[in-house]
Amino acid sequence: MEMLATVIGVVIKSLIFIVGMFLAAAYLTLIERKFAGHVQQRPGPLHVGFHGLLQPIADALKVLTKEDLVPNNVDKVLFYLASLLAFVPAIMILAVIPFGEPFTIFGIEIKPYITDLNIGLILALAFGSISIYGVIFAGWASNSKYPMIGGLRKAAVLIGYEVALGFAMVGPIMMAGSFSLREIVYAQEGFFGAFIWYQPIAFIVILFAILAETGRTPFDVQEAEAELVSGYNTEYSGMKFGLFPLAEWYIGTFVLSAIAVILFFGGWKGPEIFGALSPFIWFFLKVFMMFMFFLWVHWTLPRYRVDQITEIAWKVMLPLSLLNIFITAIIIMVKG
C-alpha cells in the first residue's frame, strides 16, 4: 500500500507540474509579445480579454484547430516523432527541479519537487541533450532543403554549446560537492554565499549557452526567417508546429533559467518577507528575471552568422569554462 501511495503521489505531482508548466508557457508567450510590442513602440495584444489576458487561450485554440497537413514524400514516422522528441525532454527536466523546501499541510509533508536525485543535474543535462534529435529528425524527415539546413545548423550550435554548458556547471558542482540540485541550493548560505559571486565566468558561459540551446537571438540561425522560411519546422502545421517553439522558447528557457537560478542565485532562498510562500515567490521571481533578461537580449541584438556562433563556442566559451574549472580547483585546494 505504501508503494501504491508513493506512485499515486508522484503521478499527481507530475500532472500538476505538467499542467502548471503548460499554463506558465502559455502566458510567457503573452509576456513576450507585450515586451516585444513595447520595445517596438506598439501595444501588443489588447483585444482578447482585458489587455489581452485571454490571448494565450485564443492562440492555443487556434493552433489546436488548425488543419494538420503532412507533405508528400516525408518520412512519416520521424516526422511525427520529431515534435515529441523536442517537447517531451524539456518537460522531463521538471522531474529534478526543486521549487522550494518541503512543507506540511494538515500533518502531510508536501515536497515541491517530483524527485531529489544525487545525480539530478546530470539527469537534467541528459534530458536536455535528447531534444537535439527532435530538431535533426524534423529537418531530415521533412524531405526539404530549408528544414534540413536548419536542422544541421541547430546541431552544429548545440554540439558546441552543450560541451561549454556542461563544463561551466562543473564550478558550482565543485563548490557544492554534489550533483543534487537541492544540495547545491543548501550550499549557498546568505546573500554573499550565492555562487554568482564566486563563479562569474561560469555564469556568463551558461548565459550564452542558454541563448544557444533555446535558439533565441543572437543564436537563432536554425530558423533565420529571412533565409530558411522557418527553418527545421517549415513543413509542420497545427499543433505539431506549435510544440517546437513551446518546447524551445518557453519551456526550455524556463527550465534552464531555473537551473541557472539554483546554481548561482541560491534557488528559493531569500528573506522571509512573504511568510510561508517566500521560497516559492523568491524562486519564481528569480526565474522570471532571468526570462526577462533573455527577452531583452532577443529583442535587442541582431543575429550572428552560424560560423561566428560556432567559433564563439569552441574558441571562447569552451576555454573560459575550462579556465574556470582550473581556477576553482586551485582556490578549493588552497582554502579547503
C-alpha positions as CSV (number, residue, x, y, z in Angstrom):
1,M,0.0,0.0,0.0
2,E,2.9,2.3,0.8
3,M,4.3,1.8,-2.7
4,L,0.9,2.4,-4.3
5,A,0.5,5.6,-2.3
6,T,4.0,6.8,-3.4
7,V,3.2,6.0,-7.1
8,I,-0.1,7.9,-6.9
9,G,1.6,10.8,-5.2
10,V,4.3,11.0,-8.0
11,V,1.6,10.8,-10.7
12,I,-0.5,13.5,-9.1
13,K,2.5,15.8,-8.7
14,S,3.7,15.1,-12.2
15,L,0.3,16.1,-13.6
16,I,0.2,19.3,-11.5
17,F,3.7,20.2,-12.7
18,I,2.9,19.5,-16.4
19,V,-0.4,21.4,-16.3
20,G,1.3,24.3,-14.5
21,M,4.1,24.3,-17.0
22,F,1.6,24.5,-19.9
23,L,-0.2,27.4,-18.3
24,A,3.1,29.2,-17.5
25,A,4.4,28.6,-21.0
26,A,1.1,29.9,-22.5
27,Y,1.3,33.2,-20.5
28,L,5.1,33.5,-21.1
29,T,4.1,33.9,-24.8
30,L,1.8,36.8,-23.8
31,I,4.6,38.4,-21.7
32,E,7.0,38.1,-24.7
33,R,4.5,39.6,-27.1
34,K,3.8,42.5,-24.7
35,F,7.5,43.1,-24.2
36,A,8.3,42.9,-27.9
37,G,5.4,45.3,-28.6
38,H,6.7,47.9,-26.1
39,V,10.3,47.5,-27.4
40,Q,9.0,48.3,-30.9
41,Q,6.7,51.2,-29.6
42,R,3.4,49.3,-30.1
43,P,0.9,48.0,-27.6
44,G,1.0,44.3,-28.3
45,P,-2.1,42.1,-27.8
46,L,-5.1,44.1,-26.5
47,H,-8.4,42.8,-27.7
48,V,-8.9,39.3,-26.4
49,G,-9.8,39.8,-22.7
50,F,-8.7,42.7,-20.5
51,H,-5.4,44.0,-22.1
52,G,-5.1,40.7,-24.0
53,L,-5.1,38.4,-20.9
54,L,-7.0,35.7,-22.8
55,Q,-4.8,35.9,-25.9
56,P,-2.8,32.8,-25.0
57,I,-6.1,30.8,-24.7
58,A,-7.2,32.1,-28.1
59,D,-3.7,31.2,-29.6
60,A,-3.9,27.7,-28.1
61,L,-7.4,27.1,-29.6
62,K,-6.2,28.4,-33.0
63,V,-3.3,26.1,-33.1
64,L,-5.3,23.1,-31.9
65,T,-8.0,23.6,-34.6
66,K,-5.6,24.2,-37.5
67,E,-5.6,21.7,-40.2
68,D,-2.7,19.2,-39.7
69,L,-1.0,18.9,-43.1
70,V,1.6,16.3,-43.9
71,P,3.6,16.9,-47.1
72,N,4.2,14.2,-49.6
73,N,7.4,12.1,-49.5
74,V,8.2,12.8,-45.9
75,D,9.4,10.1,-43.5
76,K,6.1,9.9,-41.5
77,V,7.5,8.0,-38.5
78,L,10.3,10.5,-37.9
79,F,8.1,13.4,-39.0
80,Y,5.6,12.7,-36.2
81,L,8.3,11.6,-33.7
82,A,10.4,14.8,-34.1
83,S,7.9,17.2,-32.4
84,L,7.6,14.8,-29.4
85,L,11.3,14.4,-29.1
86,A,11.7,18.2,-29.0
87,F,8.9,18.6,-26.5
88,V,9.0,15.7,-24.0
89,P,12.6,16.0,-22.8
90,A,12.0,19.7,-21.9
91,I,9.1,18.6,-19.7
92,M,11.0,15.7,-18.2
93,I,13.6,18.1,-16.8
94,L,10.9,19.3,-14.4
95,A,11.2,16.0,-12.6
96,V,14.5,17.0,-10.9
97,I,13.9,20.7,-10.3
98,P,13.2,21.6,-6.7
99,F,10.9,24.6,-6.4
100,G,11.2,25.0,-2.7
101,E,11.7,23.3,0.7
102,P,9.3,20.6,1.9
103,F,6.4,22.0,4.0
104,T,3.5,20.5,5.9
105,I,-0.3,20.9,5.4
106,F,-2.7,19.2,7.7
107,G,0.0,17.0,9.0
108,I,1.0,15.8,5.5
109,E,4.5,16.6,4.2
110,I,4.5,18.2,0.7
111,K,7.6,18.1,-1.3
112,P,7.6,20.7,-4.1
113,Y,9.6,18.5,-6.4
114,I,9.0,15.2,-8.1
115,T,12.3,13.6,-7.1
116,D,15.6,14.5,-5.5
117,L,18.4,12.5,-7.0
118,N,22.1,12.7,-6.1
119,I,22.7,13.0,-9.9
120,G,19.8,15.4,-10.6
121,L,22.0,17.9,-12.6
122,I,23.4,15.1,-14.8
123,L,19.9,13.8,-15.5
124,A,18.7,17.3,-16.4
125,L,21.6,17.6,-18.9
126,A,20.9,14.2,-20.3
127,F,17.2,15.1,-20.9
128,G,18.1,18.4,-22.5
129,S,20.6,16.8,-24.9
130,I,17.8,14.5,-26.2
131,S,15.9,17.4,-27.7
132,I,18.6,17.8,-30.5
133,Y,17.3,14.6,-32.0
134,G,13.9,16.2,-32.5
135,V,15.4,19.0,-34.4
136,I,17.6,16.7,-36.6
137,F,14.7,14.4,-37.2
138,A,12.4,17.3,-38.2
139,G,15.0,18.5,-40.7
140,W,15.7,15.1,-42.2
141,A,12.1,13.8,-42.2
142,S,10.7,16.9,-43.9
143,N,12.5,16.0,-47.2
144,S,13.0,19.7,-47.9
145,K,16.2,21.7,-48.2
146,Y,15.3,24.5,-45.8
147,P,14.4,22.3,-42.8
148,M,17.5,20.2,-43.5
149,I,19.8,23.2,-43.4
150,G,18.0,24.5,-40.2
151,G,18.4,21.1,-38.5
152,L,22.1,20.9,-39.4
153,R,22.7,24.5,-38.1
154,K,21.0,23.7,-34.9
155,A,23.0,20.5,-34.4
156,A,26.3,22.4,-35.1
157,V,25.3,25.1,-32.5
158,L,24.2,22.6,-29.8
159,I,27.2,20.4,-30.1
160,G,29.5,23.3,-29.2
161,Y,27.4,24.9,-26.5
162,E,26.4,21.6,-24.8
163,V,30.1,21.0,-24.1
164,A,30.6,24.5,-22.8
165,L,27.4,24.3,-20.7
166,G,28.5,21.0,-19.1
167,F,32.0,22.3,-18.2
168,A,30.6,25.6,-16.9
169,M,28.4,23.7,-14.4
170,V,31.4,21.9,-13.0
171,G,32.5,25.0,-11.0
172,P,29.3,25.2,-8.9
173,I,29.3,21.4,-8.6
174,M,32.9,21.5,-7.2
175,M,31.9,24.2,-4.6
176,A,28.8,22.4,-3.5
177,G,30.3,18.9,-3.6
178,S,27.2,17.4,-5.1
179,F,25.2,16.8,-8.3
180,S,21.9,17.1,-6.3
181,L,20.2,20.4,-7.1
182,R,18.8,20.6,-3.6
183,E,22.3,20.2,-2.1
184,I,23.6,22.9,-4.4
185,V,21.0,25.3,-3.0
186,Y,21.8,24.3,0.6
187,A,25.5,25.0,-0.1
188,Q,24.7,28.7,-0.8
189,E,24.2,30.3,2.6
190,G,23.3,34.0,2.8
191,F,23.4,36.8,0.2
192,F,27.1,36.6,-0.3
193,G,27.1,32.9,-0.2
194,A,25.4,32.7,-3.6
195,F,27.8,31.1,-6.2
196,I,27.3,34.0,-8.6
197,W,30.0,35.9,-6.5
198,Y,32.5,33.1,-6.9
199,Q,31.6,31.8,-10.4
200,P,31.0,34.8,-12.6
201,I,32.9,33.2,-15.5
202,A,30.7,30.1,-15.4
203,F,27.6,32.2,-15.2
204,I,28.5,34.2,-18.3
205,V,29.2,31.0,-20.2
206,I,25.9,29.5,-19.1
207,L,24.0,32.6,-20.2
208,F,25.5,32.3,-23.7
209,A,24.7,28.5,-23.7
210,I,21.1,29.0,-22.7
211,L,20.6,31.5,-25.5
212,A,22.1,29.0,-27.9
213,E,20.2,26.0,-26.5
214,T,16.9,27.8,-26.8
215,G,17.5,29.2,-30.2
216,R,17.0,32.8,-29.2
217,T,18.6,35.8,-30.9
218,P,21.5,36.3,-31.4
219,F,21.7,32.5,-31.9
220,D,18.6,31.8,-33.9
221,V,20.4,30.6,-37.1
222,Q,18.3,27.4,-37.2
223,E,15.2,29.4,-38.1
224,A,16.6,32.6,-39.7
225,E,13.3,33.6,-41.4
226,A,15.0,35.7,-44.0
227,E,17.0,32.7,-45.2
228,L,15.2,29.5,-44.3
229,V,11.5,30.5,-44.1
230,S,11.1,28.9,-40.7
231,G,14.0,26.5,-40.5
232,Y,13.6,23.0,-39.3
233,N,9.8,23.2,-38.7
234,T,9.0,24.8,-42.1
235,E,6.9,21.8,-43.2
236,Y,5.0,21.5,-40.0
237,S,1.5,22.7,-39.2
238,G,-1.1,22.6,-36.5
239,M,-0.2,21.5,-33.0
240,K,3.0,19.7,-34.3
241,F,4.2,23.2,-35.4
242,G,3.3,24.7,-32.1
243,L,5.2,22.2,-30.0
244,F,8.6,23.3,-31.3
245,P,8.5,27.0,-30.1
246,L,6.6,25.9,-27.0
247,A,9.3,23.5,-26.0
248,E,12.3,25.5,-27.2
249,W,11.5,29.2,-26.5
250,Y,9.3,28.9,-23.4
251,I,9.5,25.5,-21.5
252,G,13.2,25.2,-22.4
253,T,14.0,28.7,-21.4
254,F,12.1,28.3,-18.1
255,V,13.8,25.1,-17.0
256,L,17.3,26.3,-18.0
257,S,16.6,29.6,-16.2
258,A,15.5,27.6,-13.1
259,I,18.7,25.5,-13.2
260,A,20.8,28.7,-13.5
261,V,18.9,30.2,-10.5
262,I,19.7,27.1,-8.5
263,L,23.3,27.0,-9.5
264,F,24.1,30.7,-8.9
265,F,21.4,32.6,-7.0
266,G,20.5,30.3,-4.2
267,G,17.4,28.8,-5.7
268,W,14.4,29.5,-3.4
269,K,16.4,31.2,-0.7
270,G,15.6,34.8,0.3
271,P,14.3,37.0,3.1
272,E,11.1,35.6,4.6
273,I,9.0,38.7,3.9
274,F,6.2,36.8,2.2
275,G,5.6,34.3,5.0
276,A,5.2,30.6,4.2
277,L,5.1,31.5,0.4
278,S,8.5,33.2,0.5
279,P,10.6,30.3,-1.0
280,F,8.2,29.9,-4.0
281,I,7.9,33.6,-4.6
282,W,11.6,34.1,-4.5
283,F,12.3,31.2,-6.8
284,F,9.8,32.2,-9.4
285,L,10.8,35.9,-9.2
286,K,14.4,35.0,-9.9
287,V,13.4,32.7,-12.8
288,F,11.2,35.5,-14.2
289,M,14.0,38.0,-14.0
290,M,16.2,35.5,-15.9
291,F,13.5,35.1,-18.5
292,M,13.1,38.8,-18.9
293,F,16.8,39.1,-19.5
294,F,16.7,36.6,-22.3
295,L,13.7,38.5,-23.8
296,W,15.7,41.8,-23.6
297,V,18.6,40.2,-25.5
298,H,16.3,38.5,-28.0
299,W,14.6,41.8,-29.0
300,T,17.7,44.0,-28.9
301,L,20.6,42.2,-30.6
302,P,21.0,41.2,-34.3
303,R,21.7,37.6,-35.3
304,Y,25.2,36.2,-35.6
305,R,26.3,34.2,-38.6
306,V,26.5,30.5,-38.0
307,D,30.3,30.4,-38.3
308,Q,30.6,33.2,-35.7
309,I,28.4,31.2,-33.3
310,T,30.4,28.1,-33.6
311,E,33.7,30.0,-33.3
312,I,32.4,31.6,-30.1
313,A,31.5,28.2,-28.6
314,W,34.8,26.5,-29.4
315,K,37.3,29.4,-29.2
316,V,35.8,31.5,-26.4
317,M,33.2,29.7,-24.3
318,L,34.9,26.3,-24.0
319,P,38.3,27.7,-23.0
320,L,36.6,30.0,-20.5
321,S,34.7,27.1,-18.9
322,L,37.9,25.0,-18.6
323,L,39.8,28.0,-17.2
324,N,37.1,28.4,-14.6
325,I,37.4,24.8,-13.5
326,F,41.2,25.2,-13.2
327,I,40.8,28.4,-11.1
328,T,38.1,26.9,-8.9
329,A,40.2,23.8,-8.2
330,I,43.2,25.9,-7.2
331,I,41.1,28.0,-4.8
332,I,39.4,24.9,-3.3
333,M,42.9,23.3,-2.7
334,V,44.3,26.4,-1.2
335,K,41.3,27.4,1.0
336,G,39.8,24.0,1.6
